[in-house]
Amino acid sequence: MGLGSAVVVTRKFAVFMLALTLLSTAAFAEDSEKRFTPAGATDVAVVGEPVHVGDELTASILVHNQGSEIGSVRLVLNDSNGLS
């Protein structure tokens, strides 16, 4: 598998894990005042492709807090081995 294929697989895995996180009960506060959901597309946007070993990438996703409390989220990308 080439590096480009690995990036696509990693991105799909990251999107899947992020969607699970955003849609799971762990993303909601006990009082349901912080409710983070993907805003628009659920894909992670990646800037800097094609990628080579040692290159830096920028990844982002837009989220929306449907609750009434202030909160924050962070995007953590892992490879298929679970490494950040």
C-alpha positions as a printed Julia matrix, in Angstrom:
84×3 Matrix{Float64}:
   0.0    0.0    0.0
   1.43   3.39  -1.01
   1.62   6.4    1.25
  -1.31   8.05  -0.56
  -3.49   5.0    0.12
  -2.43   5.03   3.76
  -3.49   8.67   4.07
  -6.92   7.89   2.6
  -7.39   4.93   4.96
  -6.18   7.01   7.91
  -8.53   9.86   6.99
 -11.52   7.49   6.7
 -10.64   5.95  10.06
 -10.3    9.42  11.62
 -13.66  10.51  10.21
 -15.28   7.33  11.53
 -13.76   7.79  14.99
 -14.67  11.49  15.08
 -18.25  10.74  14.05
 -18.5    8.11  16.79
 -17.13  10.59  19.32
 -19.41  13.42  18.27
 -22.5   11.24  18.18
 -21.79   9.22  21.32
 -23.13  10.06  24.75
 -19.59  11.01  25.82
 -19.84  14.15  23.67
 -22.86  15.33  25.64
 -22.74  16.94  29.06
 -24.86  15.4   31.8
 -27.28  18.31  31.53
 -27.29  18.06  27.71
 -26.28  21.73  27.44
 -23.22  20.95  25.28
 -24.2   19.03  22.17
 -21.48  18.91  19.52
 -22.44  17.63  16.09
 -20.77  17.86  12.68
 -21.8   21.06  10.88
 -22.27  20.39   7.19
 -20.15  17.56   5.83
 -18.82  14.92   8.22
 -15.55  14.56   6.29
 -12.26  15.78   7.67
 -10.72  18.45   5.42
  -7.03  17.82   4.76
  -4.68  20.46   3.32
  -1.18  19.61   2.13
  -1.72  16.54  -0.05
  -0.07  14.73  -1.73
   1.86  13.8    1.35
   5.34  12.4    1.77
   7.1   11.12   4.88
   7.95  14.08   7.09
   5.41  16.45   5.52
   2.99  18.43   7.65
  -0.75  18.28   7.04
  -3.55  20.46   8.3
  -6.78  18.63   9.15
 -10.03  20.21  10.27
 -13.74  19.61  10.63
 -16.48  22.1   11.41
 -18.62  21.3   14.46
 -21.7   22.95  15.88
 -22.7   23.16  19.54
 -26.47  22.75  19.58
 -26.56  23.28  23.34
 -26.68  26.49  25.33
 -23.38  26.11  27.24
 -19.92  27.08  25.96
 -17.64  24.16  25.22
 -14.84  22.97  22.99
 -13.77  19.9   21.05
 -10.47  18.77  19.6
  -9.58  16.67  16.61
  -7.2   13.78  17.22
  -6.08  11.76  14.22
  -4.83   8.22  14.73
  -3.34   5.82  12.25
  -4.77   2.34  11.83
  -2.5    1.16  14.67
  -4.04   3.67  17.06
  -0.98   5.95  17.14
  -1.52   9.73  17.25
